[in-house]
């Protein structure tokens, strides 16, 4: 993936956490970090008690940016395809 700021190739990696990974609206830290509690939230990786959470992320060391493409559900390491 090319960096949208400088167009250099980004490094593929991941962000992981023992908790759910979610983008939450606002500028203040929330008391409860569950997306289901806040309208407009975006879950980046669903919570798994045994595996924790992880999402694919791309790094640009030049711009010091991290990009998560949540349009691809497979970027969530806990995503399961429906059969
Ligand atoms: Zn860049």
PDB file of the backbone (N, CA, C, O) and the ligand in Angstrom, with CONECT records:
HET     ZN  A 101       1
ATOM      1  N   UNK A   1       0.841  -1.189   0.000  1.00  0.00           N
ATOM      2  CA  UNK A   1       0.000   0.000   0.000  1.00  0.00           C
ATOM      3  C   UNK A   1       0.881   1.246   0.000  1.00  0.00           C
ATOM      4  O   UNK A   1       1.873   1.318   0.725  1.00  0.00           O
ATOM      5  N   UNK A   2       0.508   2.219  -0.818  1.00  0.00           N
ATOM      6  CA  UNK A   2       1.259   3.476  -0.910  1.00  0.00           C
ATOM      7  C   UNK A   2       0.722   4.458   0.140  1.00  0.00           C
ATOM      8  O   UNK A   2      -0.484   4.536   0.377  1.00  0.00           O
ATOM      9  N   UNK A   3       1.623   5.189   0.750  1.00  0.00           N
ATOM     10  CA  UNK A   3       1.234   6.204   1.721  1.00  0.00           C
ATOM     11  C   UNK A   3       0.431   7.309   1.010  1.00  0.00           C
ATOM     12  O   UNK A   3       0.886   7.839  -0.003  1.00  0.00           O
ATOM     13  N   UNK A   4      -0.753   7.659   1.528  1.00  0.00           N
ATOM     14  CA  UNK A   4      -1.551   8.707   0.878  1.00  0.00           C
ATOM     15  C   UNK A   4      -0.964  10.114   1.039  1.00  0.00           C
ATOM     16  O   UNK A   4      -1.429  11.056   0.398  1.00  0.00           O
ATOM     17  N   UNK A   5       0.046  10.255   1.885  1.00  0.00           N
ATOM     18  CA  UNK A   5       0.671  11.566   2.095  1.00  0.00           C
ATOM     19  C   UNK A   5       1.902  11.763   1.216  1.00  0.00           C
ATOM     20  O   UNK A   5       2.046  12.801   0.570  1.00  0.00           O
ATOM     21  N   UNK A   6       2.808  10.745   1.189  1.00  0.00           N
ATOM     22  CA  UNK A   6       4.071  10.909   0.467  1.00  0.00           C
ATOM     23  C   UNK A   6       4.236   9.910  -0.681  1.00  0.00           C
ATOM     24  O   UNK A   6       5.210   9.993  -1.430  1.00  0.00           O
ATOM     25  N   UNK A   7       3.310   8.977  -0.828  1.00  0.00           N
ATOM     26  CA  UNK A   7       3.301   7.975  -1.909  1.00  0.00           C
ATOM     27  C   UNK A   7       4.403   6.923  -1.815  1.00  0.00           C
ATOM     28  O   UNK A   7       4.566   6.122  -2.735  1.00  0.00           O
ATOM     29  N   UNK A   8       5.156   6.912  -0.728  1.00  0.00           N
ATOM     30  CA  UNK A   8       6.136   5.832  -0.548  1.00  0.00           C
ATOM     31  C   UNK A   8       5.418   4.563  -0.114  1.00  0.00           C
ATOM     32  O   UNK A   8       4.319   4.611   0.438  1.00  0.00           O
ATOM     33  N   UNK A   9       6.064   3.419  -0.374  1.00  0.00           N
ATOM     34  CA  UNK A   9       5.480   2.135   0.016  1.00  0.00           C
ATOM     35  C   UNK A   9       5.435   2.031   1.544  1.00  0.00           C
ATOM     36  O   UNK A   9       6.419   2.321   2.225  1.00  0.00           O
ATOM     37  N   UNK A  10       4.272   1.611   2.076  1.00  0.00           N
ATOM     38  CA  UNK A  10       4.105   1.488   3.522  1.00  0.00           C
ATOM     39  C   UNK A  10       4.477   0.078   3.967  1.00  0.00           C
ATOM     40  O   UNK A  10       4.422  -0.864   3.176  1.00  0.00           O
ATOM     41  N   UNK A  11       4.859  -0.065   5.244  1.00  0.00           N
ATOM     42  CA  UNK A  11       5.192  -1.377   5.808  1.00  0.00           C
ATOM     43  C   UNK A  11       3.938  -1.993   6.412  1.00  0.00           C
ATOM     44  O   UNK A  11       3.229  -1.355   7.190  1.00  0.00           O
ATOM     45  N   UNK A  12       3.675  -3.243   6.041  1.00  0.00           N
ATOM     46  CA  UNK A  12       2.512  -3.941   6.584  1.00  0.00           C
ATOM     47  C   UNK A  12       2.846  -4.519   7.952  1.00  0.00           C
ATOM     48  O   UNK A  12       3.895  -5.135   8.138  1.00  0.00           O
ATOM     49  N   UNK A  13       1.953  -4.316   8.895  1.00  0.00           N
ATOM     50  CA  UNK A  13       2.134  -4.859  10.236  1.00  0.00           C
ATOM     51  C   UNK A  13       0.790  -4.972  10.919  1.00  0.00           C
ATOM     52  O   UNK A  13      -0.225  -5.166  10.249  1.00  0.00           O
ATOM     53  N   UNK A  14       0.758  -4.856  12.218  1.00  0.00           N
ATOM     54  CA  UNK A  14      -0.494  -4.960  12.937  1.00  0.00           C
ATOM     55  C   UNK A  14      -0.452  -4.183  14.236  1.00  0.00           C
ATOM     56  O   UNK A  14       0.613  -3.882  14.776  1.00  0.00           O
ATOM     57  N   UNK A  15      -1.631  -3.871  14.717  1.00  0.00           N
ATOM     58  CA  UNK A  15      -1.795  -3.278  16.040  1.00  0.00           C
ATOM     59  C   UNK A  15      -2.571  -4.295  16.849  1.00  0.00           C
ATOM     60  O   UNK A  15      -3.616  -4.771  16.404  1.00  0.00           O
ATOM     61  N   UNK A  16      -2.081  -4.635  18.027  1.00  0.00           N
ATOM     62  CA  UNK A  16      -2.780  -5.632  18.832  1.00  0.00           C
ATOM     63  C   UNK A  16      -3.014  -5.133  20.244  1.00  0.00           C
ATOM     64  O   UNK A  16      -2.324  -4.241  20.738  1.00  0.00           O
ATOM     65  N   UNK A  17      -4.010  -5.737  20.880  1.00  0.00           N
ATOM     66  CA  UNK A  17      -4.420  -5.329  22.226  1.00  0.00           C
ATOM     67  C   UNK A  17      -5.140  -6.492  22.892  1.00  0.00           C
ATOM     68  O   UNK A  17      -5.747  -7.317  22.210  1.00  0.00           O
ATOM     69  N   UNK A  18      -5.080  -6.566  24.222  1.00  0.00           N
ATOM     70  CA  UNK A  18      -5.891  -7.581  24.906  1.00  0.00           C
ATOM     71  C   UNK A  18      -7.375  -7.188  24.931  1.00  0.00           C
ATOM     72  O   UNK A  18      -8.229  -8.001  25.285  1.00  0.00           O
ATOM     73  N   UNK A  19      -7.679  -5.932  24.551  1.00  0.00           N
ATOM     74  CA  UNK A  19      -9.060  -5.426  24.550  1.00  0.00           C
ATOM     75  C   UNK A  19      -9.557  -5.282  23.111  1.00  0.00           C
ATOM     76  O   UNK A  19      -8.781  -5.414  22.164  1.00  0.00           O
ATOM     77  N   UNK A  20     -10.851  -5.011  22.953  1.00  0.00           N
ATOM     78  CA  UNK A  20     -11.405  -4.663  21.647  1.00  0.00           C
ATOM     79  C   UNK A  20     -10.656  -3.437  21.108  1.00  0.00           C
ATOM     80  O   UNK A  20     -10.325  -2.525  21.865  1.00  0.00           O
ATOM     81  N   UNK A  21     -10.391  -3.425  19.795  1.00  0.00           N
ATOM     82  CA  UNK A  21      -9.795  -2.249  19.163  1.00  0.00           C
ATOM     83  C   UNK A  21     -10.884  -1.510  18.411  1.00  0.00           C
ATOM     84  O   UNK A  21     -11.525  -2.073  17.523  1.00  0.00           O
ATOM     85  N   UNK A  22     -11.093  -0.268  18.757  1.00  0.00           N
ATOM     86  CA  UNK A  22     -12.160   0.497  18.127  1.00  0.00           C
ATOM     87  C   UNK A  22     -11.787   1.963  18.033  1.00  0.00           C
ATOM     88  O   UNK A  22     -11.059   2.500  18.868  1.00  0.00           O
ATOM     89  N   UNK A  23     -12.309   2.593  16.993  1.00  0.00           N
ATOM     90  CA  UNK A  23     -12.222   4.041  16.889  1.00  0.00           C
ATOM     91  C   UNK A  23     -13.461   4.602  17.564  1.00  0.00           C
ATOM     92  O   UNK A  23     -14.578   4.180  17.266  1.00  0.00           O
ATOM     93  N   UNK A  24     -13.269   5.553  18.474  1.00  0.00           N
ATOM     94  CA  UNK A  24     -14.381   6.165  19.194  1.00  0.00           C
ATOM     95  C   UNK A  24     -14.398   7.654  18.914  1.00  0.00           C
ATOM     96  O   UNK A  24     -13.356   8.307  18.852  1.00  0.00           O
ATOM     97  N   UNK A  25     -15.602   8.175  18.746  1.00  0.00           N
ATOM     98  CA  UNK A  25     -15.766   9.594  18.449  1.00  0.00           C
ATOM     99  C   UNK A  25     -15.363  10.467  19.634  1.00  0.00           C
ATOM    100  O   UNK A  25     -15.489  10.045  20.783  1.00  0.00           O
ATOM    101  N   UNK A  26     -14.888  11.661  19.370  1.00  0.00           N
ATOM    102  CA  UNK A  26     -14.625  12.623  20.430  1.00  0.00           C
ATOM    103  C   UNK A  26     -13.150  12.872  20.660  1.00  0.00           C
ATOM    104  O   UNK A  26     -12.304  12.280  19.989  1.00  0.00           O
ATOM    105  N   UNK A  27     -12.840  13.735  21.594  1.00  0.00           N
ATOM    106  CA  UNK A  27     -11.459  14.111  21.882  1.00  0.00           C
ATOM    107  C   UNK A  27     -11.032  13.750  23.297  1.00  0.00           C
ATOM    108  O   UNK A  27      -9.880  13.952  23.680  1.00  0.00           O
ATOM    109  N   UNK A  28     -11.974  13.213  24.071  1.00  0.00           N
ATOM    110  CA  UNK A  28     -11.658  12.796  25.431  1.00  0.00           C
ATOM    111  C   UNK A  28     -11.658  11.280  25.512  1.00  0.00           C
ATOM    112  O   UNK A  28     -12.419  10.609  24.814  1.00  0.00           O
ATOM    113  N   UNK A  29     -10.805  10.751  26.359  1.00  0.00           N
ATOM    114  CA  UNK A  29     -10.764   9.313  26.593  1.00  0.00           C
ATOM    115  C   UNK A  29     -12.070   8.888  27.265  1.00  0.00           C
ATOM    116  O   UNK A  29     -12.577   9.563  28.161  1.00  0.00           O
ATOM    117  N   UNK A  30     -12.602   7.748  26.808  1.00  0.00           N
ATOM    118  CA  UNK A  30     -13.865   7.245  27.349  1.00  0.00           C
ATOM    119  C   UNK A  30     -13.615   6.313  28.534  1.00  0.00           C
ATOM    120  O   UNK A  30     -12.602   5.616  28.586  1.00  0.00           O
ATOM    121  N   UNK A  31     -14.546   6.310  29.477  1.00  0.00           N
ATOM    122  CA  UNK A  31     -14.448   5.434  30.642  1.00  0.00           C
ATOM    123  C   UNK A  31     -14.554   3.963  30.235  1.00  0.00           C
ATOM    124  O   UNK A  31     -13.850   3.107  30.770  1.00  0.00           O
ATOM    125  N   UNK A  32     -15.438   3.687  29.286  1.00  0.00           N
ATOM    126  CA  UNK A  32     -15.639   2.313  28.791  1.00  0.00           C
ATOM    127  C   UNK A  32     -15.182   2.295  27.338  1.00  0.00           C
ATOM    128  O   UNK A  32     -15.665   3.082  26.523  1.00  0.00           O
ATOM    129  N   UNK A  33     -14.255   1.402  27.012  1.00  0.00           N
ATOM    130  CA  UNK A  33     -13.714   1.406  25.648  1.00  0.00           C
ATOM    131  C   UNK A  33     -14.374   0.349  24.773  1.00  0.00           C
ATOM    132  O   UNK A  33     -13.698  -0.372  24.038  1.00  0.00           O
ATOM    133  N   UNK A  34     -15.711   0.262  24.857  1.00  0.00           N
ATOM    134  CA  UNK A  34     -16.454  -0.671  23.996  1.00  0.00           C
ATOM    135  C   UNK A  34     -17.235   0.132  22.968  1.00  0.00           C
ATOM    136  O   UNK A  34     -17.991   1.040  23.312  1.00  0.00           O
ATOM    137  N   UNK A  35     -17.040  -0.218  21.699  1.00  0.00           N
ATOM    138  CA  UNK A  35     -17.689   0.511  20.605  1.00  0.00           C
ATOM    139  C   UNK A  35     -19.207   0.427  20.686  1.00  0.00           C
ATOM    140  O   UNK A  35     -19.904   1.359  20.286  1.00  0.00           O
ATOM    141  N   UNK A  36     -19.725  -0.692  21.205  1.00  0.00           N
ATOM    142  CA  UNK A  36     -21.177  -0.885  21.257  1.00  0.00           C
ATOM    143  C   UNK A  36     -21.861   0.151  22.149  1.00  0.00           C
ATOM    144  O   UNK A  36     -23.068   0.367  22.046  1.00  0.00           O
ATOM    145  N   UNK A  37     -21.084   0.786  23.020  1.00  0.00           N
ATOM    146  CA  UNK A  37     -21.642   1.771  23.954  1.00  0.00           C
ATOM    147  C   UNK A  37     -21.810   3.136  23.278  1.00  0.00           C
ATOM    148  O   UNK A  37     -22.651   3.930  23.701  1.00  0.00           O
ATOM    149  N   UNK A  38     -21.029   3.416  22.245  1.00  0.00           N
ATOM    150  CA  UNK A  38     -21.006   4.758  21.660  1.00  0.00           C
ATOM    151  C   UNK A  38     -21.461   4.746  20.204  1.00  0.00           C
ATOM    152  O   UNK A  38     -20.930   4.000  19.382  1.00  0.00           O
ATOM    153  N   UNK A  39     -22.439   5.573  19.901  1.00  0.00           N
ATOM    154  CA  UNK A  39     -22.960   5.699  18.542  1.00  0.00           C
ATOM    155  C   UNK A  39     -21.857   6.245  17.620  1.00  0.00           C
ATOM    156  O   UNK A  39     -21.098   7.135  18.004  1.00  0.00           O
ATOM    157  N   UNK A  40     -21.787   5.708  16.426  1.00  0.00           N
ATOM    158  CA  UNK A  40     -20.815   6.187  15.449  1.00  0.00           C
ATOM    159  C   UNK A  40     -19.436   5.561  15.569  1.00  0.00           C
ATOM    160  O   UNK A  40     -18.529   5.908  14.813  1.00  0.00           O
ATOM    161  N   UNK A  41     -19.270   4.647  16.509  1.00  0.00           N
ATOM    162  CA  UNK A  41     -17.981   3.993  16.705  1.00  0.00           C
ATOM    163  C   UNK A  41     -17.699   2.989  15.589  1.00  0.00           C
ATOM    164  O   UNK A  41     -18.620   2.500  14.933  1.00  0.00           O
ATOM    165  N   UNK A  42     -16.433   2.691  15.384  1.00  0.00           N
ATOM    166  CA  UNK A  42     -16.033   1.711  14.370  1.00  0.00           C
ATOM    167  C   UNK A  42     -15.156   0.660  15.046  1.00  0.00           C
ATOM    168  O   UNK A  42     -14.107   0.976  15.606  1.00  0.00           O
ATOM    169  N   UNK A  43     -15.599  -0.582  14.984  1.00  0.00           N
ATOM    170  CA  UNK A  43     -14.804  -1.678  15.542  1.00  0.00           C
ATOM    171  C   UNK A  43     -13.725  -2.054  14.532  1.00  0.00           C
ATOM    172  O   UNK A  43     -14.027  -2.385  13.385  1.00  0.00           O
ATOM    173  N   UNK A  44     -12.473  -2.002  14.961  1.00  0.00           N
ATOM    174  CA  UNK A  44     -11.348  -2.366  14.091  1.00  0.00           C
ATOM    175  C   UNK A  44     -10.978  -3.831  14.282  1.00  0.00           C
ATOM    176  O   UNK A  44     -10.571  -4.502  13.334  1.00  0.00           O
ATOM    177  N   UNK A  45     -11.119  -4.325  15.509  1.00  0.00           N
ATOM    178  CA  UNK A  45     -10.940  -5.753  15.781  1.00  0.00           C
ATOM    179  C   UNK A  45     -11.831  -6.139  16.955  1.00  0.00           C
ATOM    180  O   UNK A  45     -11.748  -5.577  18.047  1.00  0.00           O
ATOM    181  N   UNK A  46     -12.681  -7.118  16.685  1.00  0.00           N
ATOM    182  CA  UNK A  46     -13.604  -7.571  17.721  1.00  0.00           C
ATOM    183  C   UNK A  46     -12.856  -8.206  18.888  1.00  0.00           C
ATOM    184  O   UNK A  46     -11.756  -8.734  18.727  1.00  0.00           O
ATOM    185  N   UNK A  47     -13.463  -8.147  20.042  1.00  0.00           N
ATOM    186  CA  UNK A  47     -12.863  -8.695  21.247  1.00  0.00           C
ATOM    187  C   UNK A  47     -12.879 -10.223  21.225  1.00  0.00           C
ATOM    188  O   UNK A  47     -13.889 -10.837  20.882  1.00  0.00           O
ATOM    189  N   UNK A  48     -11.774 -10.815  21.586  1.00  0.00           N
ATOM    190  CA  UNK A  48     -11.704 -12.255  21.794  1.00  0.00           C
ATOM    191  C   UNK A  48     -10.993 -12.495  23.127  1.00  0.00           C
ATOM    192  O   UNK A  48      -9.844 -12.093  23.311  1.00  0.00           O
ATOM    193  N   UNK A  49     -11.681 -13.146  24.036  1.00  0.00           N
ATOM    194  CA  UNK A  49     -11.120 -13.384  25.367  1.00  0.00           C
ATOM    195  C   UNK A  49      -9.814 -14.179  25.286  1.00  0.00           C
ATOM    196  O   UNK A  49      -8.871 -13.910  26.030  1.00  0.00           O
ATOM    197  N   UNK A  50      -9.766 -15.151  24.385  1.00  0.00           N
ATOM    198  CA  UNK A  50      -8.597 -16.039  24.301  1.00  0.00           C
ATOM    199  C   UNK A  50      -7.490 -15.476  23.405  1.00  0.00           C
ATOM    200  O   UNK A  50      -6.308 -15.639  23.708  1.00  0.00           O
ATOM    201  N   UNK A  51      -7.857 -14.825  22.325  1.00  0.00           N
ATOM    202  CA  UNK A  51      -6.859 -14.389  21.349  1.00  0.00           C
ATOM    203  C   UNK A  51      -6.480 -12.921  21.471  1.00  0.00           C
ATOM    204  O   UNK A  51      -5.472 -12.495  20.908  1.00  0.00           O
ATOM    205  N   UNK A  52      -7.274 -12.143  22.199  1.00  0.00           N
ATOM    206  CA  UNK A  52      -7.070 -10.695  22.187  1.00  0.00           C
ATOM    207  C   UNK A  52      -7.534 -10.146  20.851  1.00  0.00           C
ATOM    208  O   UNK A  52      -8.230 -10.837  20.107  1.00  0.00           O
ATOM    209  N   UNK A  53      -7.167  -8.939  20.540  1.00  0.00           N
ATOM    210  CA  UNK A  53      -7.596  -8.300  19.301  1.00  0.00           C
ATOM    211  C   UNK A  53      -6.391  -7.854  18.504  1.00  0.00           C
ATOM    212  O   UNK A  53      -5.354  -7.504  19.068  1.00  0.00           O
ATOM    213  N   UNK A  54      -6.532  -7.869  17.173  1.00  0.00           N
ATOM    214  CA  UNK A  54      -5.456  -7.389  16.301  1.00  0.00           C
ATOM    215  C   UNK A  54      -6.054  -6.944  14.980  1.00  0.00           C
ATOM    216  O   UNK A  54      -7.021  -7.527  14.489  1.00  0.00           O
ATOM    217  N   UNK A  55      -5.471  -5.914  14.420  1.00  0.00           N
ATOM    218  CA  UNK A  55      -5.914  -5.406  13.122  1.00  0.00           C
ATOM    219  C   UNK A  55      -4.680  -5.099  12.263  1.00  0.00           C
ATOM    220  O   UNK A  55      -3.667  -4.602  12.757  1.00  0.00           O
ATOM    221  N   UNK A  56      -4.794  -5.406  10.969  1.00  0.00           N
ATOM    222  CA  UNK A  56      -3.711  -5.093  10.038  1.00  0.00           C
ATOM    223  C   UNK A  56      -3.557  -3.577   9.940  1.00  0.00           C
ATOM    224  O   UNK A  56      -4.545  -2.849   9.836  1.00  0.00           O
ATOM    225  N   UNK A  57      -2.320  -3.113   9.973  1.00  0.00           N
ATOM    226  CA  UNK A  57      -2.065  -1.676   9.895  1.00  0.00           C
ATOM    227  C   UNK A  57      -0.809  -1.434   9.062  1.00  0.00           C
ATOM    228  O   UNK A  57       0.118  -2.244   9.060  1.00  0.00           O
ATOM    229  N   UNK A  58      -0.797  -0.313   8.359  1.00  0.00           N
ATOM    230  CA  UNK A  58       0.321   0.031   7.495  1.00  0.00           C
ATOM    231  C   UNK A  58       1.031   1.251   8.064  1.00  0.00           C
ATOM    232  O   UNK A  58       0.401   2.221   8.485  1.00  0.00           O
ATOM    233  N   UNK A  59       2.353   1.177   8.065  1.00  0.00           N
ATOM    234  CA  UNK A  59       3.174   2.211   8.686  1.00  0.00           C
ATOM    235  C   UNK A  59       3.976   2.977   7.634  1.00  0.00           C
ATOM    236  O   UNK A  59       4.561   2.373   6.734  1.00  0.00           O
ATOM    237  N   UNK A  60       4.002   4.300   7.747  1.00  0.00           N
ATOM    238  CA  UNK A  60       4.916   5.125   6.963  1.00  0.00           C
ATOM    239  C   UNK A  60       5.865   5.791   7.942  1.00  0.00           C
ATOM    240  O   UNK A  60       5.472   6.667   8.713  1.00  0.00           O
ATOM    241  N   UNK A  61       7.134   5.360   7.901  1.00  0.00           N
ATOM    242  CA  UNK A  61       8.128   5.940   8.805  1.00  0.00           C
ATOM    243  C   UNK A  61       8.500   7.355   8.374  1.00  0.00           C
ATOM    244  O   UNK A  61       8.922   8.172   9.192  1.00  0.00           O
ATOM    245  N   UNK A  62       8.339   7.634   7.093  1.00  0.00           N
ATOM    246  CA  UNK A  62       8.644   8.960   6.559  1.00  0.00           C
ATOM    247  C   UNK A  62       7.695  10.020   7.138  1.00  0.00           C
ATOM    248  O   UNK A  62       8.137  11.078   7.584  1.00  0.00           O
ATOM    249  N   UNK A  63       6.389   9.727   7.126  1.00  0.00           N
ATOM    250  CA  UNK A  63       5.372  10.678   7.605  1.00  0.00           C
ATOM    251  C   UNK A  63       4.960  10.407   9.047  1.00  0.00           C
ATOM    252  O   UNK A  63       4.247  11.202   9.659  1.00  0.00           O
ATOM    253  N   UNK A  64       5.420   9.268   9.588  1.00  0.00           N
ATOM    254  CA  UNK A  64       5.019   8.864  10.940  1.00  0.00           C
ATOM    255  C   UNK A  64       3.498   8.741  11.045  1.00  0.00           C
ATOM    256  O   UNK A  64       2.872   9.268  11.964  1.00  0.00           O
ATOM    257  N   UNK A  65       2.923   8.023  10.066  1.00  0.00           N
ATOM    258  CA  UNK A  65       1.482   7.772  10.041  1.00  0.00           C
ATOM    259  C   UNK A  65       1.238   6.272  10.082  1.00  0.00           C
ATOM    260  O   UNK A  65       2.032   5.474   9.583  1.00  0.00           O
ATOM    261  N   UNK A  66       0.111   5.914  10.697  1.00  0.00           N
ATOM    262  CA  UNK A  66      -0.351   4.533  10.687  1.00  0.00           C
ATOM    263  C   UNK A  66      -1.738   4.534  10.073  1.00  0.00           C
ATOM    264  O   UNK A  66      -2.584   5.352  10.433  1.00  0.00           O
ATOM    265  N   UNK A  67      -1.971   3.609   9.138  1.00  0.00           N
ATOM    266  CA  UNK A  67      -3.228   3.565   8.412  1.00  0.00           C
ATOM    267  C   UNK A  67      -3.896   2.196   8.604  1.00  0.00           C
ATOM    268  O   UNK A  67      -3.255   1.158   8.444  1.00  0.00           O
ATOM    269  N   UNK A  68      -5.171   2.206   8.943  1.00  0.00           N
ATOM    270  CA  UNK A  68      -5.955   0.980   9.064  1.00  0.00           C
ATOM    271  C   UNK A  68      -7.055   1.032   8.011  1.00  0.00           C
ATOM    272  O   UNK A  68      -7.846   1.975   7.986  1.00  0.00           O
ATOM    273  N   UNK A  69      -7.110   0.028   7.143  1.00  0.00           N
ATOM    274  CA  UNK A  69      -8.132  -0.048   6.106  1.00  0.00           C
ATOM    275  C   UNK A  69      -9.253  -0.948   6.613  1.00  0.00           C
ATOM    276  O   UNK A  69      -9.226  -2.160   6.397  1.00  0.00           O
ATOM    277  N   UNK A  70     -10.227  -0.364   7.278  1.00  0.00           N
ATOM    278  CA  UNK A  70     -11.286  -1.199   7.854  1.00  0.00           C
ATOM    279  C   UNK A  70     -12.369  -1.547   6.836  1.00  0.00           C
ATOM    280  O   UNK A  70     -13.344  -2.213   7.182  1.00  0.00           O
ATOM    281  N   UNK A  71     -12.214  -1.108   5.584  1.00  0.00           N
ATOM    282  CA  UNK A  71     -13.136  -1.522   4.520  1.00  0.00           C
ATOM    283  C   UNK A  71     -12.974  -3.028   4.242  1.00  0.00           C
ATOM    284  O   UNK A  71     -13.911  -3.697   3.807  1.00  0.00           O
ATOM    285  N   UNK A  72     -11.777  -3.533   4.503  1.00  0.00           N
ATOM    286  CA  UNK A  72     -11.506  -4.953   4.313  1.00  0.00           C
ATOM    287  C   UNK A  72     -11.765  -5.673   5.638  1.00  0.00           C
ATOM    288  O   UNK A  72     -10.969  -5.543   6.568  1.00  0.00           O
ATOM    289  N   UNK A  73     -12.873  -6.437   5.743  1.00  0.00           N
ATOM    290  CA  UNK A  73     -13.179  -7.085   7.019  1.00  0.00           C
ATOM    291  C   UNK A  73     -12.086  -8.054   7.472  1.00  0.00           C
ATOM    292  O   UNK A  73     -11.954  -8.324   8.666  1.00  0.00           O
ATOM    293  N   UNK A  74     -11.302  -8.580   6.525  1.00  0.00           N
ATOM    294  CA  UNK A  74     -10.224  -9.513   6.876  1.00  0.00           C
ATOM    295  C   UNK A  74      -9.064  -8.821   7.579  1.00  0.00           C
ATOM    296  O   UNK A  74      -8.162  -9.488   8.087  1.00  0.00           O
ATOM    297  N   UNK A  75      -9.077  -7.499   7.614  1.00  0.00           N
ATOM    298  CA  UNK A  75      -8.028  -6.790   8.359  1.00  0.00           C
ATOM    299  C   UNK A  75      -8.166  -7.038   9.864  1.00  0.00           C
ATOM    300  O   UNK A  75      -7.203  -6.909  10.620  1.00  0.00           O
ATOM    301  N   UNK A  76      -9.393  -7.401  10.284  1.00  0.00           N
ATOM    302  CA  UNK A  76      -9.631  -7.796  11.676  1.00  0.00           C
ATOM    303  C   UNK A  76      -9.198  -9.247  11.842  1.00  0.00           C
ATOM    304  O   UNK A  76      -9.777 -10.139  11.222  1.00  0.00           O
ATOM    305  N   UNK A  77      -8.193  -9.492  12.667  1.00  0.00           N
ATOM    306  CA  UNK A  77      -7.680 -10.857  12.858  1.00  0.00           C
ATOM    307  C   UNK A  77      -8.749 -11.775  13.444  1.00  0.00           C
ATOM    308  O   UNK A  77      -8.621 -12.996  13.353  1.00  0.00           O
ATOM    309  N   UNK A  78      -9.792 -11.218  14.038  1.00  0.00           N
ATOM    310  CA  UNK A  78     -10.866 -12.021  14.629  1.00  0.00           C
ATOM    311  C   UNK A  78     -12.076 -12.179  13.697  1.00  0.00           C
ATOM    312  O   UNK A  78     -13.112 -12.718  14.084  1.00  0.00           O
ATOM    313  N   UNK A  79     -11.912 -11.694  12.460  1.00  0.00           N
ATOM    314  CA  UNK A  79     -13.002 -11.800  11.473  1.00  0.00           C
ATOM    315  C   UNK A  79     -13.150 -13.260  11.026  1.00  0.00           C
ATOM    316  O   UNK A  79     -12.169 -13.939  10.724  1.00  0.00           O
ATOM    317  N   UNK A  80     -14.388 -13.711  10.995  1.00  0.00           N
ATOM    318  CA  UNK A  80     -14.667 -15.068  10.497  1.00  0.00           C
ATOM    319  C   UNK A  80     -15.586 -14.970   9.306  1.00  0.00           C
ATOM    320  O   UNK A  80     -16.617 -14.300   9.357  1.00  0.00           O
ATOM    321  N   UNK A  81     -15.205 -15.650   8.215  1.00  0.00           N
ATOM    322  CA  UNK A  81     -16.065 -15.679   7.026  1.00  0.00           C
ATOM    323  C   UNK A  81     -17.320 -16.466   7.326  1.00  0.00           C
ATOM    324  O   UNK A  81     -17.277 -17.509   7.978  1.00  0.00           O
ATOM    325  N   UNK A  82     -18.458 -15.947   6.833  1.00  0.00           N
ATOM    326  CA  UNK A  82     -19.714 -16.678   6.998  1.00  0.00           C
ATOM    327  C   UNK A  82     -19.833 -17.692   5.867  1.00  0.00           C
ATOM    328  O   UNK A  82     -19.649 -17.360   4.696  1.00  0.00           O
ATOM    329  N   UNK A  83     -20.143 -18.931   6.233  1.00  0.00           N
ATOM    330  CA  UNK A  83     -20.281 -19.984   5.207  1.00  0.00           C
ATOM    331  C   UNK A  83     -21.728 -20.123   4.759  1.00  0.00           C
ATOM    332  O   UNK A  83     -22.032 -20.955   3.904  1.00  0.00           O
TER     333      UNK A  83
HETATM  334 ZN    ZN A 101       4.246   8.846   3.992  1.00  0.00          ZN
END
